[in-house]
Amino acid sequence: MAILNFFRSIIAWIITFGMFIYGSFAGVNYFDLIGKYKKNVEKVGYENTMKTAVPQTEIYKIIDTFLKDKLPEGKTEKKVIMIGFDGCRADALTLTKEDSAIRRVSGNGGQLVLAYCGGVNYPAVNTQATSTAPGWCTMLTGVWADVHGIKDNGVPKSNDHLTLLTTAVEDGTIDSSAFYVSWGGHFSGEDTTYINEKKYIEEKDLAVKFVKADDDAGTKANVLNDVKSENCSDFIFSILEFCDHTGHGSGFSIKNPEYQKAFQDAEDAANEIIDAIESRATYSTEDWLILMSSDHGGYNTGHGGPTMMERYIHIAANKKYISIGATSNESGHNMAPATCTKPSKCRNCGYTEGVALGHKFNDKGVCERCGAKGTNYVEPTTKPVDDDTPHVD
């Protein structure tokens, strides 16, 4: 692990030097840009630092843990909502105002944590693209692209690793869930991320909704209609594209007035959704987990690469579930790989990262990873060749 991370760091610095040379020709001091970015991230007031940034897989762990925890006294039902800001840089939170939705969620007993996407923390070179599909898929499955297979956009995910939206309903943890988006690359076509899972849901007739709107206004309307309904979904995962669309159009920069407005538009939409939650007639007896995060940041007018501007994101939560400390990318950890039944775990201190891989059963009911036998396993028998050949059990 240490040797692998060393080589990743070397590659990252080669890329960084290349960007410095490119920036010099373009009239931009790349190292100066990094320095300003770091200072702006520090100004946000995250509980942790870049060195102790948590993996975005934490989102899955938070939701899974919350749903399985006992209900607090006086509460009768658990509810979860993720309000995602696609393409929101970690330093964009310096733009928050007094009525900020992010500050509203993370204040009063919640937390605001710096996280990373891309598979590993900076400066090690990322192992998956800092793009939309890998980022959200990592949050929804709790594993990185080396396991779920989505290293970039335009790749259909297999059903070996279903999202928590589906598994939590299928195993009876919750009654219903909903996925509200406007980007077509999620599940609106044969080469989209969740098209196979969408078909699986339809075949199994599960109470899971995958709904695409034309734009952010439509996504917000869909979420509000659900939240305002008497029997709203137990788990809502929504993604707003304000920041990402604007970043691609005019630049991912907190100095860009258009990006500033996009961030504020996302904040306003989030506040409307939170207002609707708190206005529910049954709100006082419901235990709500409210999360806000992003899939990736951005640099110039794009993302997908290794820069820290693309790698760092925020996680805001109204409950404290994340422990800040050393991650598997820092010295001292000796991580054992995840197995079918256990997450990746440090052999020295017990720190865990991600989730168990889950069994991958073949058509004979045998797990291709560990050899475990599933419920559809049929014990093979050996048939005698003739009457003189004894039967072999």
Secondary structure, DSSP 8 states (H G I E B T S, - for coil): -HHHHHHHHHHHHHHHHHHHHHHHHHT--HHHHHHHHHHHHHHHT-SS-STT-EETTHHHHHHHHHHHS---TT--EEEEEEEEETT--GGGGGG--TT-HHHHHHSSS-EEEEEE-SSS-TTS--SS-BSHHHHHHHHHHSS-HHHH---SSS----TTS--HHHHHHHTTS-S-EEEEE--TTTTSSTTSTTHHHHHHHHHHT-SEEEEE-SSHHHHHHHHHHHHHSTT--SEEEEEE-HHHHHHHHH-S-TT-HHHHHHHHHHHHHHHHHHHHHHT-TTGGGEEEEEEEE-S---BTTB-BSS-HHHHEEEEEESS-----S--TTSTT--EE---SSS-EEETTT--EES------B-TTSBBTTT--B-TT--------SSTTS----
